[in-house]
Structures are given as structure tokens and as C-alpha cells.
């Protein structure tokens, strides 16, 4: 099993506060609170949006929340 990290992972002292939301359970938090994505190649098809990480609550993929000004 491989894991992919796009942001500084919380276990390594990351502090990325980019807002993210789980695509399944709708958990919200910051990018540094996400887990690495397990089996990235099997879970993300070409052309799909790139996830920010894996939800720490349900392990589904989480994505950056677009903040409008």
C-alpha cells in the first residue's frame, strides 16, 4: 500500500490551514489535519479533481474548499 501526501501531514508538524471538506461524510477541517491518501492510483481516475488528502474520520477523499471573497 502506498500513501500520498499533498500537504504537510499533522504528524510531521505541518500547519497548512487550507480549508478542506470530505467528499463523503462532509467532515471539514484544515489540510494539515488530513491523512495521506492510501492507494491513490486506484482511487483517483485521470481527469478527476485532485484530492487534498484522506479524511481522518471516514478515510474517504477530501478536497479543498473554494473560498469566495
N, CA, C and O atoms as a GROMACS GRO file, in nm:
protein
  276
    1UNK      N    1   0.085  -0.117   0.000
    1UNK     CA    2   0.000   0.000   0.000
    1UNK      C    3   0.090   0.123   0.000
    1UNK      O    4   0.188   0.131   0.074
    2UNK      N    5   0.055   0.217  -0.083
    2UNK     CA    6   0.129   0.344  -0.086
    2UNK      C    7   0.042   0.454  -0.028
    2UNK      O    8  -0.080   0.445  -0.029
    3UNK      N    9   0.107   0.558   0.024
    3UNK     CA   10   0.034   0.675   0.072
    3UNK      C   11   0.092   0.798   0.006
    3UNK      O   12   0.213   0.810  -0.010
    4UNK      N   13   0.003   0.890  -0.034
    4UNK     CA   14   0.043   1.014  -0.098
    4UNK      C   15   0.002   1.129  -0.007
    4UNK      O   16  -0.110   1.133   0.043
    5UNK      N   17   0.096   1.223   0.016
    5UNK     CA   18   0.067   1.342   0.094
    5UNK      C   19   0.085   1.464   0.005
    5UNK      O   20   0.190   1.481  -0.057
    6UNK      N   21  -0.018   1.549  -0.003
    6UNK     CA   22  -0.008   1.672  -0.081
    6UNK      C   23   0.020   1.792   0.006
    6UNK      O   24   0.066   1.895  -0.044
    7UNK      N   25  -0.005   1.781   0.133
    7UNK     CA   26   0.016   1.890   0.228
    7UNK      C   27   0.100   1.837   0.342
    7UNK      O   28   0.116   1.716   0.358
    8UNK      N   29   0.154   1.928   0.423
    8UNK     CA   30   0.232   1.886   0.538
    8UNK      C   31   0.142   1.809   0.633
    8UNK      O   32   0.044   1.864   0.684
    9UNK      N   33   0.174   1.686   0.657
    9UNK     CA   34   0.093   1.599   0.741
    9UNK      C   35   0.104   1.639   0.887
    9UNK      O   36   0.210   1.682   0.932
   10UNK      N   37  -0.004   1.627   0.961
   10UNK     CA   38  -0.007   1.672   1.101
   10UNK      C   39   0.098   1.604   1.188
   10UNK      O   40   0.148   1.665   1.282
   11UNK      N   41   0.133   1.479   1.159
   11UNK     CA   42   0.233   1.409   1.240
   11UNK      C   43   0.373   1.465   1.222
   11UNK      O   44   0.462   1.439   1.302
   12UNK      N   45   0.392   1.542   1.118
   12UNK     CA   46   0.524   1.598   1.089
   12UNK      C   47   0.529   1.748   1.116
   12UNK      O   48   0.618   1.817   1.067
   13UNK      N   49   0.436   1.797   1.194
   13UNK     CA   50   0.438   1.937   1.234
   13UNK      C   51   0.383   2.032   1.130
   13UNK      O   52   0.407   2.153   1.140
   14UNK      N   53   0.310   1.982   1.032
   14UNK     CA   54   0.254   2.070   0.930
   14UNK      C   55   0.153   2.165   0.989
   14UNK      O   56   0.087   2.135   1.088
   15UNK      N   57   0.141   2.281   0.926
   15UNK     CA   58   0.045   2.378   0.977
   15UNK      C   59  -0.036   2.442   0.866
   15UNK      O   60  -0.077   2.558   0.878
   16UNK      N   61  -0.059   2.370   0.757
   16UNK     CA   62  -0.135   2.422   0.644
   16UNK      C   63  -0.282   2.436   0.683
   16UNK      O   64  -0.348   2.337   0.710
   17UNK      N   65  -0.331   2.558   0.686
   17UNK     CA   66  -0.468   2.586   0.728
   17UNK      C   67  -0.566   2.597   0.611
   17UNK      O   68  -0.676   2.650   0.628
   18UNK      N   69  -0.528   2.547   0.493
   18UNK     CA   70  -0.618   2.548   0.378
   18UNK      C   71  -0.745   2.470   0.414
   18UNK      O   72  -0.736   2.356   0.459
   19UNK      N   73  -0.865   2.530   0.396
   19UNK     CA   74  -0.988   2.460   0.434
   19UNK      C   75  -1.019   2.345   0.338
   19UNK      O   76  -1.008   2.358   0.216
   20UNK      N   77  -1.059   2.232   0.396
   20UNK     CA   78  -1.092   2.113   0.317
   20UNK      C   79  -1.222   2.052   0.368
   20UNK      O   80  -1.264   2.077   0.481
   21UNK      N   81  -1.284   1.970   0.282
   21UNK     CA   82  -1.407   1.900   0.319
   21UNK      C   83  -1.405   1.760   0.262
   21UNK      O   84  -1.361   1.740   0.149
   22UNK      N   85  -1.452   1.663   0.340
   22UNK     CA   86  -1.462   1.525   0.295
   22UNK      C   87  -1.572   1.513   0.191
   22UNK      O   88  -1.680   1.570   0.207
   23UNK      N   89  -1.546   1.439   0.085
   23UNK     CA   90  -1.644   1.419  -0.020
   23UNK      C   91  -1.752   1.320   0.017
   23UNK      O   92  -1.848   1.303  -0.057
   24UNK      N   93  -1.738   1.252   0.133
   24UNK     CA   94  -1.836   1.151   0.173
   24UNK      C   95  -1.913   1.192   0.299
   24UNK      O   96  -2.035   1.208   0.295
   25UNK      N   97  -1.842   1.210   0.411
   25UNK     CA   98  -1.911   1.239   0.538
   25UNK      C   99  -1.921   1.389   0.565
   25UNK      O  100  -1.983   1.430   0.664
   26UNK      N  101  -1.862   1.471   0.480
   26UNK     CA  102  -1.866   1.617   0.488
   26UNK      C  103  -1.794   1.674   0.610
   26UNK      O  104  -1.822   1.786   0.652
   27UNK      N  105  -1.701   1.596   0.667
   27UNK     CA  106  -1.613   1.648   0.772
   27UNK      C  107  -1.541   1.769   0.714
   27UNK      O  108  -1.503   1.768   0.597
   28UNK      N  109  -1.522   1.872   0.794
   28UNK     CA  110  -1.445   1.989   0.749
   28UNK      C  111  -1.330   2.012   0.846
   28UNK      O  112  -1.338   1.980   0.964
   29UNK      N  113  -1.225   2.067   0.793
   29UNK     CA  114  -1.107   2.096   0.873
   29UNK      C  115  -1.003   2.165   0.788
   29UNK      O  116  -1.035   2.228   0.687
   30UNK      N  117  -0.878   2.154   0.829
   30UNK     CA  118  -0.769   2.214   0.753
   30UNK      C  119  -0.685   2.105   0.689
   30UNK      O  120  -0.687   1.990   0.732
   31UNK      N  121  -0.611   2.142   0.587
   31UNK     CA  122  -0.532   2.045   0.511
   31UNK      C  123  -0.432   1.971   0.599
   31UNK      O  124  -0.403   1.854   0.573
   32UNK      N  125  -0.379   2.037   0.700
   32UNK     CA  126  -0.281   1.969   0.786
   32UNK      C  127  -0.346   1.860   0.871
   32UNK      O  128  -0.276   1.779   0.930
   33UNK      N  129  -0.479   1.858   0.879
   33UNK     CA  130  -0.549   1.756   0.956
   33UNK      C  131  -0.582   1.631   0.876
   33UNK      O  132  -0.638   1.536   0.930
   34UNK      N  133  -0.549   1.631   0.747
   34UNK     CA  134  -0.580   1.516   0.662
   34UNK      C  135  -0.475   1.406   0.676
   34UNK      O  136  -0.360   1.432   0.711
   35UNK      N  137  -0.517   1.284   0.647
   35UNK     CA  138  -0.425   1.172   0.639
   35UNK      C  139  -0.377   1.159   0.496
   35UNK      O  140  -0.436   1.217   0.404
   36UNK      N  141  -0.269   1.084   0.476
   36UNK     CA  142  -0.221   1.055   0.341
   36UNK      C  143  -0.323   0.970   0.267
   36UNK      O  144  -0.400   0.897   0.330
   37UNK      N  145  -0.324   0.978   0.137
   37UNK     CA  146  -0.420   0.901   0.056
   37UNK      C  147  -0.363   0.762   0.030
   37UNK      O  148  -0.260   0.748  -0.035
   38UNK      N  149  -0.432   0.661   0.080
   38UNK     CA  150  -0.390   0.523   0.057
   38UNK      C  151  -0.434   0.479  -0.082
   38UNK      O  152  -0.547   0.507  -0.124
   39UNK      N  153  -0.346   0.411  -0.153
   39UNK     CA  154  -0.375   0.355  -0.286
   39UNK      C  155  -0.429   0.460  -0.382
   39UNK      O  156  -0.530   0.438  -0.449
   40UNK      N  157  -0.360   0.573  -0.390
   40UNK     CA  158  -0.401   0.686  -0.472
   40UNK      C  159  -0.435   0.645  -0.616
   40UNK      O  160  -0.537   0.686  -0.670
   41UNK      N  161  -0.348   0.565  -0.677
   41UNK     CA  162  -0.366   0.528  -0.818
   41UNK      C  163  -0.495   0.451  -0.842
   41UNK      O  164  -0.550   0.456  -0.952
   42UNK      N  165  -0.544   0.380  -0.742
   42UNK     CA  166  -0.666   0.301  -0.756
   42UNK      C  167  -0.791   0.383  -0.723
   42UNK      O  168  -0.902   0.343  -0.759
   43UNK      N  169  -0.775   0.495  -0.654
   43UNK     CA  170  -0.890   0.572  -0.608
   43UNK      C  171  -0.919   0.698  -0.688
   43UNK      O  172  -1.029   0.752  -0.681
   44UNK      N  173  -0.821   0.746  -0.763
   44UNK     CA  174  -0.838   0.869  -0.839
   44UNK      C  175  -0.811   0.840  -0.987
   44UNK      O  176  -0.700   0.802  -1.024
   45UNK      N  177  -0.913   0.859  -1.069
   45UNK     CA  178  -0.900   0.834  -1.213
   45UNK      C  179  -0.847   0.960  -1.283
   45UNK      O  180  -0.867   1.071  -1.235
   46UNK      N  181  -0.778   0.940  -1.396
   46UNK     CA  182  -0.731   1.056  -1.472
   46UNK      C  183  -0.847   1.149  -1.507
   46UNK      O  184  -0.954   1.104  -1.546
   47UNK      N  185  -0.824   1.279  -1.491
   47UNK     CA  186  -0.925   1.378  -1.522
   47UNK      C  187  -1.013   1.417  -1.404
   47UNK      O  188  -1.083   1.518  -1.411
   48UNK      N  189  -1.011   1.339  -1.298
   48UNK     CA  190  -1.089   1.374  -1.178
   48UNK      C  191  -1.015   1.482  -1.100
   48UNK      O  192  -0.893   1.495  -1.112
   49UNK      N  193  -1.088   1.560  -1.020
   49UNK     CA  194  -1.021   1.660  -0.936
   49UNK      C  195  -0.921   1.593  -0.841
   49UNK      O  196  -0.945   1.482  -0.793
   50UNK      N  197  -0.812   1.661  -0.816
   50UNK     CA  198  -0.710   1.607  -0.727
   50UNK      C  199  -0.753   1.630  -0.582
   50UNK      O  200  -0.778   1.743  -0.542
   51UNK      N  201  -0.762   1.522  -0.504
   51UNK     CA  202  -0.799   1.538  -0.363
   51UNK      C  203  -0.684   1.598  -0.284
   51UNK      O  204  -0.568   1.587  -0.323
   52UNK      N  205  -0.717   1.661  -0.172
   52UNK     CA  206  -0.615   1.720  -0.085
   52UNK      C  207  -0.557   1.617   0.010
   52UNK      O  208  -0.445   1.632   0.058
   53UNK      N  209  -0.632   1.512   0.036
   53UNK     CA  210  -0.588   1.409   0.129
   53UNK      C  211  -0.703   1.316   0.161
   53UNK      O  212  -0.806   1.316   0.094
   54UNK      N  213  -0.684   1.236   0.264
   54UNK     CA  214  -0.782   1.138   0.307
   54UNK      C  215  -0.844   1.183   0.438
   54UNK      O  216  -0.773   1.224   0.530
   55UNK      N  217  -0.975   1.175   0.447
   55UNK     CA  218  -1.048   1.218   0.566
   55UNK      C  219  -1.003   1.138   0.689
   55UNK      O  220  -0.998   1.015   0.683
   56UNK      N  221  -0.970   1.205   0.800
   56UNK     CA  222  -0.929   1.134   0.920
   56UNK      C  223  -1.047   1.064   0.990
   56UNK      O  224  -1.026   0.977   1.075
   57UNK      N  225  -1.169   1.101   0.955
   57UNK     CA  226  -1.287   1.044   1.019
   57UNK      C  227  -1.336   0.916   0.949
   57UNK      O  228  -1.364   0.816   1.015
   58UNK      N  229  -1.346   0.920   0.814
   58UNK     CA  230  -1.405   0.806   0.743
   58UNK      C  231  -1.314   0.747   0.634
   58UNK      O  232  -1.350   0.647   0.573
   59UNK      N  233  -1.198   0.807   0.610
   59UNK     CA  234  -1.099   0.761   0.512
   59UNK      C  235  -1.140   0.782   0.366
   59UNK      O  236  -1.074   0.731   0.276
   60UNK      N  237  -1.247   0.857   0.342
   60UNK     CA  238  -1.282   0.894   0.204
   60UNK      C  239  -1.192   1.009   0.161
   60UNK      O  240  -1.119   1.064   0.242
   61UNK      N  241  -1.198   1.044   0.034
   61UNK     CA  242  -1.116   1.152  -0.016
   61UNK      C  243  -1.173   1.288   0.022
   61UNK      O  244  -1.294   1.308   0.021
   62UNK      N  245  -1.084   1.381   0.056
   62UNK     CA  246  -1.124   1.516   0.093
   62UNK      C  247  -1.066   1.614  -0.007
   62UNK      O  248  -0.960   1.591  -0.064
   63UNK      N  249  -1.137   1.724  -0.027
   63UNK     CA  250  -1.099   1.821  -0.130
   63UNK      C  251  -1.091   1.962  -0.072
   63UNK      O  252  -1.153   1.992   0.030
   64UNK      N  253  -1.013   2.047  -0.137
   64UNK     CA  254  -1.001   2.187  -0.096
   64UNK      C  255  -1.136   2.255  -0.115
   64UNK      O  256  -1.203   2.237  -0.216
   65UNK      N  257  -1.174   2.334  -0.016
   65UNK     CA  258  -1.297   2.413  -0.022
   65UNK      C  259  -1.262   2.547  -0.087
   65UNK      O  260  -1.174   2.619  -0.039
   66UNK      N  261  -1.330   2.579  -0.194
   66UNK     CA  262  -1.307   2.707  -0.261
   66UNK      C  263  -1.373   2.818  -0.179
   66UNK      O  264  -1.495   2.819  -0.162
   67UNK      N  265  -1.293   2.909  -0.130
   67UNK     CA  266  -1.343   3.020  -0.050
   67UNK      C  267  -1.369   3.137  -0.142
   67UNK      O  268  -1.281   3.180  -0.216
   68UNK      N  269  -1.492   3.190  -0.138
   68UNK     CA  270  -1.526   3.305  -0.220
   68UNK      C  271  -1.516   3.430  -0.136
   68UNK      O  272  -1.553   3.431  -0.018
   69UNK      N  273  -1.466   3.535  -0.196
   69UNK     CA  274  -1.448   3.660  -0.121
   69UNK      C  275  -1.569   3.747  -0.132
   69UNK      O  276  -1.572   3.856  -0.075
   0.00000   0.00000   0.00000
